[in-house]
């Protein structure tokens, strides 16, 4: 039998364990209460378009064209689920793309003026002489271009294409190859918007060749005239696609300012690229650190304040994701990156960014869909965003901590006929439950009708590629997505479990601007 001393010690240990478990339960599930205020009178309403959430495919996937089957039914279903949207074809390798309407297997070694079109051989002469880490050029054929445009047409996507800005001669940008592509596209009646160059402030670093913002502005003027002359007068020109502003790299912002000073008349959109982290060094803690989240707000404010002279020109994040350099394996393509993505959408809409183009739809570790066409966590979250979030951006106040971030819009009119419904959404970045008390002049009574969608990871494994919706795992079976809410009449409280993302559709408010 157990001695009295051992019995007392065992009971003491058991008691302490139970107390510890109770403390942990209260800490992680009891929740801290925050007050969320939604008022009836909404001022300074901002509007986002239906294609606000858009996505890209890197130009390197055109070079390795066989990696993506644009006719695949499942691929088209996955893309169409995010429509309407823009599909941007761009990236570093756009500066090595040459268009040929013929399917010609051309290389630096076999180009002959007798065997191939003279204009094409002249184009590749200069890049063939370049010695750097990138291939000198690759060909996009007319057949490949047709397939890409057919993919866009079948999935309700608007194509945004980045032209090669490194085709240059003594007169600046050589537009001959672009003219061939534009004329070919117009003959096919393709609807396309255009860019010229990808991160031109980094040309010296990437290609050992620089193009000043003043010269690039003249190149954009040439592009505008080319489009106007060839039936694309109403197409948007988006540029200059500089990198994000950083205190230790003032040349990025300087390039944007000087370009706008010379070329603002030739563009329809001010565009730049945004990433938070370096894929080679990023850690899980970086992806969930509030200081990382705050980088975007600082960068947007810097870019807008420094270019406010051109505020009549819309601003886009024309390429953006969690970490640059192809994404961080096991982080950018898992639930670890999802809070950064949903917060980026909320913050960008709040700060009047017109379009956010996610890099990428497929390809790289930051993709929405993997190489086996399995949707990754950010694809599901993007689908939910499209389903629930409308185009009118409202104001919400919360005494939240730095670990909770909330945004509010009118609800997507396709979701409900209730013209007063609003969608509240946000993230909880800590391992503790957060409870929100809903109040404000827009809400009346304690019997609110709320549709709740809570996204989390199994066992709070933030590096999971499988996510839970209201506790149930999401799997893609068909183009009919069974994304059903929990419907509650539970007074004025909503809550976010540890490490979770939430969407709440609140009905029967007194907000009239959503009508």
Number of C-alpha atoms within 10 A of each C-alpha: 5 8 8 9 9 11 12 12 12 13 12 12 12 12 12 12 12 12 12 12 12 12 13 13 14 14 14 17 18 15 18 16 16 18 16 21 19 23 18 15 13 16 9 8 14 17 18 18 14 17 21 22 23 26 28 26 22 22 21 18 17 23 17 10 13 10 12 15 14 18 13 11 9 16 20 18 16 22 24 18 21 24 21 19 26 26 25 28 23 28 19 21 22 25 23 22 25 20 21 21 16 12 13 12 11 17 15 15 7 11 18 15 12 7 10 14 14 12 11 18 18 13 18 20 13 16 16 14 10 14 11 10 8 12 12 20 21 21 20 20 18 17 12 19 18 16 14 17 20 16 21 23 14 13 20 19 24 21 22 22 21 26 25 25 25 24 21 15 11 6 8 16 21 18 19 14 19 20 16 13 21 20 18 18 20 15 11 11 10 18 17 20 19 23 25 26 27 27 19 27 23 19 19 11 10 15 16 11 11 14 18 13 22 15 16 21 24 17 22 26 17 16 23 20 13 19 22 12 11 15 15 21 13 11 16 18 25 25 31 30 26 25 25 24 23 14 10 7 11 11 15 20 22 15 20 26 19 16 21 21 16 17 21 20 13 21 23 16 23 25 26 26 22 25 20 20 20 15 20 13 9 19 15 15 10 16 23 21 15 18 12 16 23 15 15 21 16 12 16 22 13 17 19 16 12 14 18 11 12 17 11 10 16 16 24 22 24 27 28 24 26 30 24 21 13 20 26 24 15 18 24 31 27 25 27 27 26 29 23 24 20 22 21 20 18 20 20 21 26 21 15 18 21 19 27 27 25 25 31 25 24 24 21 22 23 31 27 28 24 16 12 8 15 17 23 25 27 27 21 24 22 19 17 17 19 22 17 23 26 24 21 20 26 26 18 16 15 17 12 18 13 14 18 20 21 21 23 25 27 25 28 24 18 11 14 13 12 16 19 20 27 28 24 22 24 20 26 25 24 18 15 22 22 27 20 20 15 19 18 14 13 18 21 13 8 13 12 19 19 25 17 23 23 21 27 28 25 16 7 15 15 22 19 19 19 18 26 17 21 17 13 13 13 19 15 14 10 10 12 9 14 11 13 11 16 12 13 13 12 12 14 18 18 18 21 24 24 20 25 27 26 22 26 25 25 20 20 16 21 17 21 14 15 22 11
